[in-house]
Amino acid sequence: MKTSARASSNTIQRRVDPGALAKYDPALGLKTVAVAEAAEKHYARAKDATKLQEAIRAKLEAQADFVTWWDHHAAKAEGGDKKSIEYHRSRSGTVIAGENGLPERKIIHRWRAKLSDPEKFESSYQTAVSKYPKILEFAGADAHVGQNTGDPEWFTPKEYADAARAVLGQIDLDPASTRAANAVIQARVFYTRAQNGLSKEWRGRVWMNPPYAQPAISHFCKKLAESVRAGTVPAAVVLVNNATETTWFQALVDVGAAICFPAGRIRFWHPGKVSAQPLQGQAVVYIGDQLARFLDAFATFGFLVVIPRP
């Protein structure tokens, strides 16, 4: 179903074509929900993170589709109070919530409440995914997750890489990368996981989207801060989770000039995989003396904070 450009306050309105609603089969839609729920359980047992995320999203989309159909056709029984049963009058007769295989009214209400707009939908998706932290953690996951863990090889979207180059002029080094990722970042030098960028000397203008797992993220942020203080790194743009309370985030702020907090979670990519979204928001930390250039390049992504210096 296509997403409507205009959503009401109490319904999802995922369809823009009224004719599509007339063709919607609620029995088939509910079967899709059931199949997705079964798939979620199966892939959770199989510890297949990518398929698990796909199943969760498919389940929520199917629930949203059903509520969209229901909200366009259902009404409260005339003269009834708040406890009246919602129903839908169709060519085949009266369809009543809780009967003939349809969900009860409270279930439909719950689906509507958590899926009523794109932001709530994504929040519900992230909440559902977060129930499986062991499957999505660093060692075997295919997703960034919220507790500063994640697959180290999820890559930066092109628009953020383009903005970083606009600020830095040229990216001399990406210390945590792959050949596929560097096709987008375009750093002159990059180190892969096997090369262990932490063991190298860092020089020049740096782009860094470090592995989000502990202790790796702490090590990368600490080394960057040390390289800035040593004078070998004059400028850097760093993409991390917005875990402002952590020592590694504070280490970046100590040498930083400004921070961009993107509006919404960044969707990372990986060749051959479904794109992944972290369970928390991100921050882009700028280190360098081209403050105006950074503010101009990253203003479209979210709100900006300039770090005051004595």
Backbone torsions as a table, in degrees:
resi	resn	phi	psi	omega
1	MET	NA	143.7	178.0
2	LYS	-85.1	150.0	-179.5
3	THR	-86.2	133.2	177.8
4	SER	-73.2	143.5	178.0
5	ALA	-72.1	-17.3	-179.2
6	ARG	-128.9	118.4	-179.0
7	ALA	-111.7	140.0	177.4
8	SER	-79.0	174.4	-176.5
9	SER	-79.7	-14.0	-174.5
10	ASN	-128.7	11.8	177.0
11	THR	-148.4	165.7	-171.6
12	ILE	-83.4	-42.1	-179.9
13	GLN	50.5	57.0	179.5
14	ARG	-78.4	-17.0	-178.8
15	ARG	-100.8	139.9	173.4
16	VAL	-103.1	-15.9	-178.4
17	ASP	-101.8	109.5	-179.6
18	PRO	-58.6	-29.3	179.2
19	GLY	-65.0	-29.5	179.5
20	ALA	-65.5	-35.7	178.7
21	LEU	-63.6	-36.6	-179.1
22	ALA	-65.6	-26.0	-178.5
23	LYS	-91.6	-7.3	-177.2
24	TYR	-68.2	132.4	178.4
25	ASP	-104.9	106.1	-176.4
26	PRO	-62.1	-33.8	179.1
27	ALA	-64.2	-43.7	178.6
28	LEU	-67.6	-37.2	178.6
29	GLY	-62.5	-42.7	178.8
30	LEU	-69.7	-31.5	175.3
31	LYS	-65.2	-37.9	177.1
32	THR	-62.6	-40.1	175.7
33	VAL	-59.0	-47.3	-177.5
34	ALA	-64.2	-41.8	179.4
35	VAL	-64.2	-42.1	179.5
36	ALA	-65.5	-38.6	177.3
37	GLU	-63.3	-41.9	177.7
38	ALA	-64.5	-39.4	178.9
39	ALA	-64.8	-39.4	177.8
40	GLU	-58.4	-46.3	179.7
41	LYS	-64.6	-41.0	-178.6
42	HIS	-63.5	-49.4	-176.5
43	TYR	-72.6	-23.9	173.0
44	ALA	-66.4	-44.0	177.3
45	ARG	-65.4	-36.1	-179.2
46	ALA	-79.3	-8.3	-179.1
47	LYS	58.1	37.8	176.3
48	ASP	-97.5	96.7	-172.2
49	ALA	-63.0	-42.9	-177.4
50	THR	-64.1	-49.3	179.9
51	LYS	-66.1	-33.7	177.9
52	LEU	-61.8	-46.6	179.0
53	GLN	-63.4	-39.4	178.3
54	GLU	-62.9	-41.5	-179.1
55	ALA	-66.2	-41.5	179.2
56	ILE	-62.6	-44.8	179.4
57	ARG	-64.8	-40.9	179.2
58	ALA	-62.3	-39.1	178.3
59	LYS	-63.1	-47.3	-178.7
60	LEU	-66.5	-37.8	177.7
61	GLU	-64.3	-40.6	178.9
62	ALA	-66.1	-39.3	176.2
63	GLN	-63.7	-42.2	179.4
64	ALA	-64.3	-39.5	178.0
65	ASP	-61.8	-42.5	179.9
66	PHE	-63.5	-44.9	-178.4
67	VAL	-64.5	-37.4	177.3
68	THR	-59.2	-48.1	177.5
69	TRP	-60.1	-46.0	-177.3
70	TRP	-61.8	-45.2	-176.5
71	ASP	-68.3	-20.7	177.6
72	HIS	-87.5	-14.4	-174.6
73	HIS	-124.4	-19.7	-174.2
74	ALA	-89.1	157.7	176.3
75	ALA	-154.3	157.3	176.7
76	LYS	-75.7	146.9	178.5
77	ALA	-56.9	133.6	-177.0
78	GLU	-58.0	132.6	178.2
79	GLY	80.0	0.8	-177.0
80	GLY	-84.8	165.8	176.6
81	ASP	-95.3	-165.7	-176.5
82	LYS	-64.8	-20.0	-178.8
83	LYS	-91.0	0.8	-180.0
84	SER	-62.6	150.3	-179.3
85	ILE	-81.7	131.5	175.2
86	GLU	-72.9	147.3	-179.9
87	TYR	-146.1	165.3	178.6
88	HIS	-131.4	126.5	179.1
89	ARG	-93.8	116.0	180.0
90	SER	-125.5	-178.7	-179.5
91	ARG	-62.8	-27.5	-177.5
92	SER	-89.0	0.9	179.7
93	GLY	119.2	-158.8	-176.5
94	THR	-92.1	125.9	176.5
95	VAL	-101.5	120.8	-172.9
96	ILE	-114.1	134.8	177.1
97	ALA	-57.8	133.4	178.6
98	GLY	88.1	-2.6	179.9
99	GLU	-124.5	157.7	177.1
100	ASN	52.9	39.1	175.7
101	GLY	84.6	-2.1	179.7
102	LEU	-82.0	150.8	178.2
103	PRO	-64.5	154.2	174.0
104	GLU	-68.8	160.6	-176.7
105	ARG	-57.2	-39.6	-177.7
106	LYS	-66.5	-31.6	177.9
107	ILE	-70.5	-43.9	177.8
108	ILE	-60.4	-42.1	178.3
109	HIS	-62.5	-40.9	-179.9
110	ARG	-65.2	-43.0	177.3
111	TRP	-60.5	-44.2	-178.8
112	ARG	-62.0	-43.5	-176.1
113	ALA	-63.0	-36.3	-175.9
114	LYS	-93.6	-6.7	-175.6
115	LEU	-128.1	16.2	-168.0
116	SER	-72.5	-13.5	173.8
117	ASP	-152.8	166.3	-175.9
118	PRO	-55.8	-37.7	-179.2
119	GLU	-66.6	-44.2	178.0
120	LYS	-66.1	-37.3	177.9
121	PHE	-58.9	-50.0	-178.5
122	GLU	-65.4	-36.7	177.6
123	SER	-63.8	-41.5	178.5
124	SER	-65.7	-37.6	177.4
125	TYR	-63.3	-47.0	-179.5
126	GLN	-63.6	-38.4	177.9
127	THR	-63.5	-42.4	179.7
128	ALA	-65.1	-42.3	179.9
129	VAL	-65.4	-36.5	-176.5
130	SER	-66.3	-10.0	177.5
131	LYS	-74.3	-8.3	-176.2
132	TYR	-121.9	54.1	-175.0
133	PRO	-63.1	-34.2	-177.8
134	LYS	-67.6	-32.3	179.9
135	ILE	-76.0	-32.2	-174.0
136	LEU	-98.3	8.4	-175.4
137	GLU	-78.6	175.8	-169.1
138	PHE	-52.0	-45.5	-170.0
139	ALA	-63.9	-36.5	-174.9
140	GLY	-137.5	18.5	-172.0
141	ALA	-96.2	162.0	173.4
142	ASP	-119.8	37.8	179.1
143	ALA	-155.5	150.5	167.1
144	HIS	-75.0	142.4	175.4
145	VAL	-128.8	172.6	-164.9
146	GLY	-78.5	-20.1	-175.3
147	GLN	-92.9	43.5	178.5
148	ASN	58.1	37.0	174.6
149	THR	-128.6	168.4	178.7
150	GLY	156.8	164.0	175.4
151	ASP	-60.9	129.9	-177.6
152	PRO	-73.6	-7.2	-175.7
153	GLU	-119.5	50.9	165.4
154	TRP	-106.6	136.2	-162.5
155	PHE	-109.8	160.3	-175.1
156	THR	-74.2	135.2	173.8
157	PRO	-61.3	148.7	-174.2
158	LYS	-58.2	-38.8	-175.5
159	GLU	-63.7	-30.7	177.7
160	TYR	-75.7	-36.9	176.7
161	ALA	-65.2	-41.6	178.6
162	ASP	-62.0	-41.7	179.7
163	ALA	-65.4	-39.0	179.6
164	ALA	-63.7	-41.5	178.0
165	ARG	-66.5	-33.5	177.7
166	ALA	-63.8	-31.7	179.2
167	VAL	-81.1	-48.5	-173.2
168	LEU	-82.1	-22.3	-175.4
169	GLY	87.1	-49.5	176.4
170	GLN	-152.7	140.3	174.8
171	ILE	-94.4	114.0	-178.9
172	ASP	-82.4	-32.2	-173.7
173	LEU	-147.2	135.1	166.4
174	ASP	-122.5	106.5	-172.9
175	PRO	-81.1	-4.1	-178.4
176	ALA	-139.9	84.4	-169.8
177	SER	-146.5	-173.4	172.5
178	THR	-143.7	170.8	178.3
179	ARG	-62.9	-40.7	179.6
180	ALA	-64.7	-43.6	179.8
181	ALA	-64.3	-37.6	-176.3
182	ASN	-71.6	-16.7	173.6
183	ALA	-61.6	-27.2	177.2
184	VAL	-93.3	-44.4	-176.5
185	ILE	-70.7	-40.4	177.7
186	GLN	63.6	42.2	175.7
187	ALA	-77.0	146.1	177.9
188	ARG	-64.7	-38.5	177.9
189	VAL	-130.5	136.6	174.2
190	PHE	-141.5	150.3	179.4
191	TYR	-116.0	134.8	177.5
192	THR	-89.7	175.6	178.1
193	ARG	-60.3	-40.0	-179.7
194	ALA	-66.9	-32.0	-179.4
195	GLN	-79.5	-17.4	176.8
196	ASN	57.7	80.9	-179.7
197	GLY	-58.6	-24.1	178.9
198	LEU	-65.7	-21.9	-178.6
199	SER	-88.5	-4.1	-176.8
200	LYS	-100.5	164.1	171.6
201	GLU	-86.0	134.6	-178.9
202	TRP	-99.5	128.2	179.2
203	ARG	-138.7	145.8	174.6
204	GLY	90.8	-164.2	-177.4
205	ARG	-83.5	125.6	-169.0
206	VAL	-112.1	135.4	162.9
207	TRP	-106.9	135.6	179.7
208	MET	-142.9	120.8	167.5
209	ASN	-119.9	85.9	-169.2
210	PRO	-73.0	162.7	171.2
211	PRO	-60.2	135.6	-173.3
212	TYR	-83.8	0.9	-179.5
213	ALA	-80.7	150.7	169.2
214	GLN	-90.7	143.4	4.9
215	PRO	-91.6	5.4	-173.1
216	ALA	-57.6	-44.2	-176.5
217	ILE	-63.2	-36.6	177.2
218	SER	-64.9	-42.0	-179.2
219	HIS	-64.0	-43.3	-178.3
220	PHE	-66.7	-43.4	-179.1
221	CYS	-67.4	-39.0	177.9
222	LYS	-63.5	-43.5	-178.8
223	LYS	-66.1	-37.6	178.1
224	LEU	-63.9	-46.6	179.6
225	ALA	-59.8	-41.0	179.3
226	GLU	-65.7	-38.7	180.0
227	SER	-68.3	-34.6	176.1
228	VAL	-65.8	-46.7	-179.6
229	ARG	-65.5	-31.2	179.4
230	ALA	-77.2	-12.7	178.4
231	GLY	88.5	1.8	-179.5
232	THR	-83.0	-19.5	176.5
233	VAL	-120.2	103.5	-178.5
234	PRO	-80.3	-20.8	-177.6
235	ALA	-155.8	150.1	180.0
236	ALA	-158.3	151.7	170.7
237	VAL	-125.0	126.2	-172.2
238	VAL	-125.6	128.6	177.3
239	LEU	-107.4	118.1	-178.3
240	VAL	-142.2	170.9	169.2
241	ASN	-65.5	152.4	-178.1
242	ASN	-85.3	50.9	179.5
243	ALA	-83.8	73.9	-171.0
244	THR	-65.4	-17.8	-177.4
245	GLU	-84.5	-8.6	-173.6
246	THR	-83.5	156.4	179.0
247	THR	-67.1	-34.7	-179.6
248	TRP	-69.1	-35.1	177.0
249	PHE	-68.7	-41.3	178.7
250	GLN	-63.6	-32.4	177.5
251	ALA	-64.0	-38.2	177.0
252	LEU	-68.2	-43.3	-179.1
253	VAL	-62.0	-35.5	-178.3
254	ASP	-59.8	-28.9	-179.8
255	VAL	-111.9	0.7	-174.1
256	GLY	-85.2	163.1	177.2
257	ALA	-110.0	-31.5	-177.8
258	ALA	-161.7	163.2	179.5
259	ILE	-135.6	138.3	170.2
260	CYS	-108.5	126.6	174.7
261	PHE	-105.0	101.2	-176.0
262	PRO	-59.2	146.4	175.6
263	ALA	-80.6	106.0	-176.6
264	GLY	94.2	159.7	-179.6
265	ARG	-77.5	140.5	-179.8
266	ILE	-75.6	136.1	176.5
267	ARG	-94.7	109.7	-179.6
268	PHE	-81.7	166.2	-177.6
269	TRP	-133.3	163.4	175.6
270	HIS	-154.1	134.0	-178.7
271	PRO	-59.9	128.0	177.0
272	GLY	83.6	4.5	-179.0
273	LYS	-126.9	160.6	173.7
274	VAL	-70.2	137.2	-179.7
275	SER	-59.2	152.6	-173.9
276	ALA	-125.8	147.8	179.6
277	GLN	-121.9	132.5	176.9
278	PRO	-65.7	166.7	178.8
279	LEU	-90.2	3.9	175.1
280	GLN	-144.1	172.2	-178.5
281	GLY	-77.3	173.1	-177.6
282	GLN	-118.1	170.6	175.0
283	ALA	-140.8	142.6	174.3
284	VAL	-112.8	114.5	-177.2
285	VAL	-99.2	128.8	177.9
286	TYR	-105.8	134.1	176.6
287	ILE	-122.9	121.8	-179.7
288	GLY	151.5	-175.3	-175.8
289	ASP	-110.0	8.3	177.6
290	GLN	-101.6	60.5	-174.1
291	LEU	-61.3	-47.4	-178.1
292	ALA	-60.3	-38.4	179.8
293	ARG	-65.2	-40.7	178.2
294	PHE	-65.0	-46.6	-178.8
295	LEU	-60.3	-38.2	179.6
296	ASP	-69.8	-42.8	-175.5
297	ALA	-71.6	-32.0	-173.7
298	PHE	-106.9	3.0	-178.6
299	ALA	-62.1	-30.6	-177.4
300	THR	-73.8	-15.8	-175.2
301	PHE	-87.1	-26.4	-175.7
302	GLY	171.7	-161.4	-178.4
303	PHE	-90.2	152.0	-171.6
304	LEU	-114.7	143.7	177.4
305	VAL	-128.6	124.6	175.0
306	VAL	-90.4	129.9	-177.7
307	ILE	-84.8	115.1	-177.4
308	PRO	-68.4	143.8	176.9
309	ARG	-124.5	146.8	178.7
310	PRO	-58.7	NA	NA
